[in-house]
């Protein structure tokens, strides 16, 4: 397996999962040769859920998306990896998931299969499952209901059984991979998000070892805030709400920066999202100032790219802003005689 952080540029570790994570990784690989993605293993829906149930393997979906974001492959091959079957016994399944399942079976484990995938796809950086233990994401809802299963949580909220009070893992003693520890320990910048707050981002923070490494880390810790709320998960949330919930699970560690989009989306796009129960994530009066009083630097800018009515983060703008933050960081004072801290 390729060593962590053996290239040029700032050492960046991204923690998360889902589409948002893979989007910003495409921009980050252009600014550094030292990139690691620590990916959630709590997914139990869609094609990943099918393979998890049928083959007893870890969910490959988020790992696959990150691999493709960091891969040096031809467009046709990338499209093949994303192809989803529309009929027959494989309906709903993704070709890339099947390839990762085959590699895992051939190599004898998900972790070893992922090593082979890094070589096959010529990955720029490392994609690291946060854990290789079987986990189930659970939630306590405000109405008293306990929900088990990542994909069931927003569905149950939408059904009216309460909002998310907190989330946890079963088993509770699951531990992270040593490579995930190293990716945090050696990072200059740690980026959390974007992604589904409770079902893609926070599950990583619940895994044993991650919170401890974040607490001990001197890296710049940055939250890339979601642009839109997610129905059944973050209804009515502001950037400050996202910060509060992330820090709640960081086990004493704190964020240094939060990147927030301040470009208002056009009415046609906003109307389509409203039909799906999603609104743009915006500050309430006084929230930005309150975060900055706590020492969290709020960076607002136009961070979005709208194509065919879909709102995504602009990967290049996010990458540029990370470079700017890194270049303007406060460096430790060095001893004039020995060059040590």
Secondary structure, DSSP 8 states (H G I E B T S, - for coil): ---SS-SSS--EEEEE-HHHHHHHHHHHTTT-S-EEEEE-----SHHHHHHHHHH-----HHHHHHHHHHB---HHHHHHHH-B--SGGGTT-BHHHHHHHHHHHHHTSHHHHHHHHHHHHTBSSEEEES-SS--EEEEEETTS-EEESHHHHHHHHHTTS--EEEEEEESTT-B--HHHHHHHHT-SEEEE-SS-IIIIIHHHHTSBTHHHHHHH--SEEEEE--SB--TTTSTT--HHHHHHHHHHTTTT---SEEEEE-----HHHHHHHHHTT--B----TTHHHHHHHTT-EEEEE--EEEETTEEEE-HHHHHHHHHHHHHT-------TTT---
